[in-house]
Amino acid sequence: MSRTPRMEQLEALLREDPDDPFLRYGLAMEYAALGEDDQCVERLIDLIRRPAGPPYIPAYLQAGQALIRLHRYEQARQILQEGIAAAQAAGDWHAAGEMQGFLDSIC
């Protein structure tokens, strides 16, 4: 597994504030940029399932996309459906529509 200076920086910041959703999301995106989709998904699902604060809506779409790259279609559908519900509950109709469009493209 490759490590980048940015990953090390994000992990150091997470040690100080483990519930920061922006840091968790950023770390997941670093893994995605390296093509390490398993690690990306693991971190995004952890972010989605964390009880601290409201759901971090962008994590659902990114998790769905990474799951598709891993050919885990059923899990991608499930996480996208959860994301659509979370986005609608938060009143984020743009994110809900974006996830619905992506979901429709993989069904």
C-alpha positions in Angstrom: 0.0 0.0 0.0 1.4 3.4 -1.0 1.5 6.3 1.4 1.5 9.9 0.4 2.6 12.9 2.5 -1.0 14.1 2.4 -2.3 10.8 3.8 0.2 11.1 6.7 -0.9 14.7 7.3 -4.6 13.7 7.3 -4.0 10.8 9.7 -2.1 13.1 12.1 -5.0 15.6 12.0 -7.5 12.7 12.6 -5.6 11.6 15.7 -6.3 15.1 17.1 -10.0 15.2 15.9 -11.1 11.6 15.0 -14.7 12.7 14.3 -13.9 15.3 11.6 -15.9 14.2 8.5 -13.8 16.4 6.2 -10.6 14.8 7.2 -12.1 11.3 7.0 -13.5 12.0 3.5 -10.2 13.5 2.4 -8.3 10.4 3.5 -10.7 8.2 1.6 -10.3 10.3 -1.5 -6.5 10.0 -1.2 -6.9 6.2 -1.3 -9.2 6.5 -4.3 -6.6 8.7 -6.1 -4.1 5.9 -5.6 -6.5 3.3 -7.0 -6.9 1.6 -3.6 -10.7 1.4 -3.8 -11.0 -1.3 -1.1 -9.3 1.1 1.4 -11.4 4.0 0.0 -14.7 2.1 0.5 -13.7 1.0 4.0 -13.1 4.6 5.1 -16.2 6.0 3.4 -18.4 3.4 4.9 -16.8 4.0 8.3 -17.6 7.7 7.8 -21.2 7.0 6.8 -21.8 4.7 9.8 -20.2 7.0 12.4 -22.7 8.2 15.0 -21.0 11.6 15.4 -23.0 14.3 13.6 -25.3 14.1 10.6 -24.5 11.9 7.6 -21.8 13.2 5.3 -23.7 13.0 2.1 -20.9 13.1 -0.5 -19.5 9.9 1.0 -22.4 7.9 -0.3 -21.8 8.8 -3.9 -18.1 8.3 -3.7 -18.6 4.9 -1.9 -21.0 3.9 -4.7 -18.6 4.8 -7.4 -15.7 3.0 -5.7 -17.9 -0.1 -5.2 -18.7 -0.1 -8.9 -15.0 0.0 -9.7 -14.6 -3.1 -7.5 -17.6 -4.8 -9.3 -19.6 -4.9 -6.0 -22.8 -3.8 -7.7 -25.3 -4.9 -5.1 -23.5 -3.2 -2.3 -23.2 -0.1 -4.5 -26.9 -0.1 -5.1 -27.6 -0.4 -1.4 -25.2 2.4 -0.4 -26.6 4.7 -3.1 -30.2 4.0 -1.9 -29.2 4.9 1.6 -27.5 8.0 0.3 -30.6 9.1 -1.6 -32.7 8.8 1.6 -30.1 10.6 3.7 -29.8 13.4 1.1 -33.6 13.8 0.9 -33.9 13.9 4.7 -31.3 16.6 4.7 -33.1 18.5 1.9 -30.1 18.1 -0.5 -32.1 17.5 -3.6 -29.1 18.0 -5.9 -27.1 15.2 -4.2 -30.2 13.0 -4.1 -30.7 13.5 -7.9 -27.1 12.9 -8.7 -27.1 9.6 -6.7 -30.4 8.6 -8.3 -28.9 9.3 -11.8 -25.9 7.2 -11.0 -28.0 4.4 -9.5 -30.2 4.4 -12.6 -27.1 4.0 -14.8 -26.0 0.8 -13.0 -29.3 -0.9 -12.7 
